[in-house]
Amino acid sequence: MLSALPALAALLLGVVFLMLGNGLLGTLLGVRGAIESFSAFEIGLAMSGYFGGFALACLFGASIIERVGHIRAFAAFASLAAAAAVIHSVLVDPYSWIVLRGLTGACFAGLYMVIESWLNDRIPNNQRGSLMAIYMILNLGSIAAAQQFLNIADPGGFELFILASVLVSLAVLPVVLTKSEAPVPIPTDRMWFSELYRISPLGTLGTFTTGLANGALWGLIPLAAIRFGLSTASVATLMSLIILGGVVFQWPIGWVSDRVDRRKVIVVASVILVASSLALYFVASRGVEFLFVLGFVFGGMSLVLYPLCAAHTNDRVSGSERVPVIAGLLLVFGIGAVIGPLLGALVMEILGDLSVFLYIAGVQALLLIFALLRIRDGEPVLPEDRSVFEPVVSEPTTAIFDAQVLPEEEGGQT
């Protein structure tokens, strides 16, 4: 029985509104950028701005929460994000969007910190897996559902921007009116790249390459799809299927990775992702049915690699080190996600719009090669020393706070 669920219902309702608004806005910007004839590089800069703000906020967001408390911080971050959403429709130029996306990314990093620290503070250990699964389903499910809002108004107008702003604003109501007591903020330390790489070369590099690939996914794929000739409705369906693939594949792949060498699971996921990316590039002209099926598989592998790399890294540290390790991985992912849209956009400018899939295939091929080398040179972690796979969203903050409650385990380096 999930006894903690009623006390968290208001917070989870807030999550639904936030993800509906942010999920709509992220895809809308790629579509609107194509309508406005923005270059791929300009859209890439805007997407990089989001992840740049997200990464920077990971450095100072916790101090804001500690100073004013969870509820006030949530209201402040959501209000700023809602304002930024509607201003996109007023300042329709790529350089204003860079600033606005940076502000949005910073706000959502702060919102994730509030939400997930609150959830983990209030969830009993014996209900943690079930309730975090509900959170993940609501999170990704809302983002997937939000793609269909593209069909209710013209992306070339201002109505969808207003809708995104309203949805984010509505997230404040259930949180500020809740009777549940907010938790006391817990400071989070961080671990930097060199130490993370020493602990787990594959986990660290895998997190970085996943950031490179997923940073390009959100804004550049809608842009490429519109330029290729897909309707707004087809773009919405494609993005929904990409996200739903992430929901469907995380659990079975996580289950397998808890029982076999996680490095081999990373290799298999990378092979499927490279193959599906190349297929999307080469068979796109055969019809939207091919795109939809391949997009579902592509999204499943794209969105499962970060939690695989995070779990692989956690296999090699003790319980006391998990918080700084996962916080460090978040920054590594963020850096990759800042660079990824720029590199992907440059590839699109040189090789054509659909070459964003070639870029993602190339990035993940590097991870595949490195993973094979690590399997050859390193020893696997024993089953009794493995941490538990935790499904997380594409902006990977969940594992930061989950790490506070995992049991201590020891492991070796790979």
C-alpha positions in Angstrom: 0.0 0.0 0.0 1.5 3.4 -1.0 0.7 5.2 2.2 2.9 8.2 1.3 1.1 8.9 -2.0 -1.7 11.1 -0.6 0.7 13.4 1.1 2.7 13.8 -2.1 -0.3 14.2 -4.4 -0.1 18.0 -4.6 3.6 17.9 -5.4 3.0 15.3 -8.1 0.2 17.3 -9.6 2.6 20.2 -9.8 5.1 17.9 -11.6 2.4 17.1 -14.3 1.8 20.8 -15.0 5.5 21.6 -15.1 6.3 18.8 -17.5 3.3 19.6 -19.8 4.5 23.2 -20.0 8.2 22.5 -20.5 7.6 19.5 -22.8 5.4 21.7 -25.1 7.8 24.6 -25.1 10.9 22.6 -25.9 9.5 21.1 -29.1 7.6 24.3 -30.0 10.8 26.2 -30.2 12.3 23.8 -32.7 9.1 24.0 -34.8 8.8 27.8 -34.5 12.5 28.2 -35.3 12.0 26.3 -38.6 9.0 28.6 -39.4 11.1 31.7 -38.7 13.9 30.3 -40.9 16.4 30.2 -38.1 19.6 28.3 -39.0 20.3 25.0 -37.3 23.2 26.6 -35.5 21.0 29.4 -34.1 18.5 26.8 -32.8 21.5 24.8 -31.4 22.7 27.8 -29.5 19.2 28.2 -28.0 19.2 24.6 -26.9 22.7 24.9 -25.5 21.5 27.9 -23.5 18.9 25.7 -21.8 21.5 23.1 -20.6 24.0 25.8 -19.8 21.5 27.4 -17.4 20.6 24.0 -16.1 24.3 23.1 -15.3 25.0 26.5 -13.7 21.9 26.3 -11.5 23.2 23.0 -10.2 26.0 25.0 -8.5 23.8 27.6 -6.8 20.2 26.3 -6.8 20.6 24.3 -3.6 21.8 27.4 -1.7 18.6 29.2 -2.8 16.4 26.3 -1.6 18.4 26.2 1.7 17.9 30.0 2.2 14.1 30.4 1.4 12.8 26.9 1.7 11.2 24.4 -0.8 7.8 26.0 -1.3 9.1 29.6 -1.8 11.9 28.4 -4.1 9.4 26.3 -6.1 7.1 29.3 -6.6 10.0 31.6 -7.6 11.5 29.1 -10.1 8.1 28.3 -11.6 7.2 32.0 -11.9 10.4 32.9 -13.7 10.0 29.9 -16.0 6.4 30.8 -16.9 7.5 34.4 -17.7 10.3 33.2 -19.9 7.9 30.9 -21.8 5.6 33.7 -22.9 8.4 36.2 -23.6 9.7 33.8 -26.3 6.6 34.8 -28.4 7.4 38.5 -28.0 11.2 38.4 -28.7 11.3 36.1 -31.7 15.0 36.1 -32.5 17.5 33.4 -31.8 19.8 35.5 -29.5 16.9 36.5 -27.2 16.0 32.8 -27.1 19.5 31.9 -26.0 19.1 34.1 -22.9 15.5 32.9 -22.3 16.4 29.3 -22.6 19.3 29.8 -20.2 16.9 31.2 -17.7 14.4 28.4 -18.3 17.1 25.8 -17.8 18.2 27.3 -14.6 14.7 27.5 -13.3 14.0 23.9 -14.1 17.2 22.7 -12.5 16.0 24.4 -9.3 12.5 22.9 -9.7 13.9 19.4 -10.1 16.0 19.9 -6.9 13.0 21.0 -5.0 10.7 18.2 -6.3 13.1 15.3 -6.0 14.6 16.2 -2.6 11.1 16.7 -1.3 10.0 13.3 -2.7 12.9 11.4 -1.3 12.6 13.1 2.1 9.0 12.0 2.4 9.0 8.5 0.7 9.6 5.5 3.1 12.4 3.2 2.0 10.0 0.3 1.5 7.9 2.4 -1.0 10.7 4.2 -2.7 10.9 2.1 -5.9 7.1 2.2 -6.5 6.7 5.9 -5.8 9.7 6.9 -7.8 8.4 4.8 -10.7 5.1 6.8 -10.5 7.1 10.0 -10.5 9.0 8.9 -13.6 5.9 7.8 -15.4 4.1 11.1 -14.6 7.3 13.1 -15.7 7.9 11.4 -19.1 4.2 10.7 -19.7 3.4 14.4 -19.3 6.2 15.4 -21.7 5.0 12.9 -24.2 1.4 14.1 -23.9 2.5 17.7 -24.2 3.7 17.1 -27.8 0.1 16.8 -28.9 -0.7 20.4 -27.8 1.2 21.4 -31.0 -2.0 20.4 -32.8 -4.4 22.7 -31.1 -3.0 26.1 -32.4 -0.7 27.5 -35.0 3.0 27.2 -33.9 3.6 30.4 -35.9 1.4 32.3 -33.5 1.6 33.2 -29.8 -1.2 31.0 -28.4 1.0 27.9 -27.7 3.6 30.0 -25.9 0.8 31.4 -23.7 -0.4 27.8 -23.0 3.1 26.7 -22.0 3.3 29.7 -19.6 -0.1 29.0 -18.1 0.7 25.3 -17.6 3.9 26.1 -15.7 2.1 28.8 -13.7 -0.6 26.3 -12.7 2.1 24.1 -11.1 2.5 26.6 -8.3 -1.1 26.2 -7.0 -1.1 22.7 -5.6 2.4 23.2 -4.1 1.8 26.4 -2.3 -1.6 25.2 -1.1 -0.5 21.8 0.2 -0.8 20.9 3.8 2.3 18.7 3.7 5.3 19.9 5.5 8.3 20.7 3.2 11.6 19.0 4.1 14.7 20.6 5.5 17.2 21.1 2.6 20.3 18.9 2.6 23.6 20.4 1.1 25.0 18.4 -1.7 28.8 18.1 -2.4 30.2 17.5 -5.9 32.9 15.5 -7.4 34.9 16.8 -10.4 35.7 15.2 -13.7 39.2 13.8 -12.9 38.0 12.0 -9.8 34.9 10.7 -11.5 37.0 9.3 -14.4 39.3 7.6 -11.9 36.3 5.9 -10.3 34.6 4.9 -13.6 36.0 5.8 -17.0 33.1 4.2 -18.8 30.4 5.7 -16.6 31.9 9.2 -16.9 32.5 9.2 -20.6 29.2 7.5 -21.2 27.4 10.3 -19.3 29.3 12.9 -21.3 28.5 11.3 -24.7 24.8 10.9 -23.6 24.7 14.6 -22.9 26.2 15.3 -26.4 23.5 13.2 -28.0 20.5 14.1 -25.9 21.3 17.8 -25.9 20.8 17.7 -29.7 17.7 15.5 -29.5 15.2 18.0 -28.1 15.5 21.0 -30.3 17.2 19.8 -33.4 15.1 16.7 -34.3 11.8 18.8 -34.4 13.7 21.4 -36.5 15.0 18.7 -38.9 11.6 17.0 -39.1 9.8 20.3 -40.1 12.5 21.1 -42.7 12.2 17.5 -44.1 8.5 18.2 -44.7 6.7 16.6 -41.8 3.5 18.2 -40.7 3.2 19.7 -37.2 1.0 16.8 -36.2 3.6 14.2 -37.4 6.4 16.0 -35.5 4.2 15.9 -32.4 3.6 12.2 -32.8 7.3 11.5 -33.6 8.4 13.3 -30.4 5.8 11.6 -28.3 6.9 8.2 -29.5 10.6 9.0 -28.8 9.7 9.9 -25.3 7.4 6.9 -24.8 10.2 4.7 -26.0 12.2 6.0 -23.0 9.3 5.1 -20.7 8.8 1.6 -22.1 12.5 0.5 -22.4 13.9 1.8 -19.1 12.4 -0.9 -16.9 13.3 -4.1 -18.9 16.8 -2.8 -19.7 17.3 -1.8 -16.1 16.1 -5.2 -14.9 18.6 -6.9 -17.2 21.4 -4.6 -16.2 20.9 -5.5 -12.5 21.6 -9.2 -13.4 24.4 -9.2 -16.0 27.5 -7.1 -16.6 26.2 -3.6 -17.0 29.0 -2.8 -19.5 27.5 -5.4 -21.9 24.1 -3.8 -21.6 25.6 -0.4 -22.4 27.2 -2.0 -25.5 23.9 -3.6 -26.7 22.0 -0.3 -26.1 24.7 1.6 -28.0 24.6 -0.8 -30.9 20.8 -0.5 -31.2 20.9 3.3 -30.8 23.6 3.6 -33.6 21.6 1.3 -35.8 18.3 3.1 -35.3 20.0 6.5 -35.8 21.5 5.4 -39.1 18.2 3.9 -40.1 16.3 7.1 -39.4 18.8 8.9 -41.7 18.6 6.5 -44.5 14.9 5.4 -44.6 13.2 8.7 -43.6 12.0 9.2 -47.2 10.0 5.9 -47.1 7.2 7.4 -45.0 6.2 8.5 -41.5 5.4 4.9 -40.4 9.1 4.0 -40.6 10.0 7.2 -38.7 7.5 6.5 -36.0 8.6 2.9 -35.4 12.3 3.8 -35.5 11.7 6.9 -33.4 10.2 4.7 -30.6 13.3 2.4 -30.6 15.7 5.4 -30.9 14.1 7.2 -28.0 14.1 4.1 -25.8 17.9 3.7 -26.3 18.7 7.4 -26.1 16.9 7.9 -22.8 18.1 4.7 -21.1 21.9 5.3 -21.5 22.2 7.9 -18.8 20.7 5.8 -16.0 22.8 2.9 -17.2 26.0 4.9 -16.9 24.9 6.4 -13.5 24.2 2.9 -12.2 27.5 1.6 -13.6 29.4 4.4 -11.8 27.5 3.8 -8.5 28.5 0.2 -8.6 32.0 1.4 -7.9 31.6 3.7 -4.9 30.5 3.3 -1.3 27.2 4.7 0.1 28.8 7.9 1.5 30.2 8.8 -2.0 27.0 8.4 -3.9 25.7 11.9 -3.5 28.8 13.8 -4.8 29.3 11.2 -7.6 25.8 11.6 -9.0 25.9 15.3 -8.6 29.2 15.3 -10.5 27.7 13.2 -13.2 24.9 15.7 -13.6 27.4 18.4 -14.3 29.3 16.2 -16.8 25.9 15.5 -18.6 25.1 19.2 -18.5 28.4 20.1 -20.1 27.9 17.5 -22.8 24.3 18.8 -23.4 25.6 22.4 -23.8 28.1 21.3 -26.5 25.8 18.7 -28.2 23.3 21.0 -29.9 26.1 23.2 -31.3 28.0 20.2 -32.8 24.8 18.7 -34.1 23.8 22.0 -35.7 27.2 22.3 -37.4 26.8 18.8 -38.8 23.3 19.7 -40.1 24.6 22.8 -41.8 27.3 20.8 -43.6 25.5 17.5 -44.4 21.8 18.4 -44.4 18.9 18.5 -41.9 18.5 14.7 -41.3 22.3 14.4 -40.5 21.4 15.2 -36.9 20.9 11.4 -36.8 24.3 10.8 -38.3 25.8 13.1 -35.6 24.0 11.1 -32.8 25.1 7.8 -34.4 28.7 9.0 -34.5 28.7 10.1 -30.8 27.2 6.9 -29.6 29.7 4.9 -31.8 32.5 6.4 -29.7 30.8 5.2 -26.5 30.3 1.8 -28.1 34.0 1.5 -28.9 35.1 2.7 -25.5 32.8 0.3 -23.8 34.2 -2.6 -25.7 37.7 -1.6 -24.7 36.7 -1.4 -21.0 35.2 -4.9 -21.2 38.4 -6.1 -22.7 40.7 -4.4 -20.1 38.6 -4.3 -16.9 36.9 -6.8 -14.5 33.1 -6.8 -14.1 31.5 -5.8 -10.8 30.3 -8.8 -8.8 26.5 -9.2 -8.6 26.5 -8.6 -4.8 28.3 -5.3 -5.2 26.0 -3.8 -7.8 23.8 -0.8 -7.0 20.1 -0.8 -8.0 19.2 0.6 -11.4 17.1 3.7 -11.1 15.1 5.0 -14.1 15.6 8.7 -14.5 14.5 11.4 -17.0 16.6 13.0 -19.7 17.5 15.8 -17.4 19.1 13.4 -14.8 18.5 14.8 -11.4 16.5 12.0 -9.8 19.6 10.0 -8.9 21.2 12.8 -7.0 18.7 12.6 -4.2 18.1 8.8 -4.5 21.7 8.4 -3.7 21.1 9.6 -0.1 19.2 6.5 0.8 21.0 3.7 -1.0 22.9 1.2 1.2 26.7 1.3 1.3 28.4 -1.0 -1.2 32.0 -1.4 -2.3 33.2 -1.9 -5.9 36.2 -1.7 -8.1 37.1 0.4 -11.1 36.1 -0.1 -14.7 
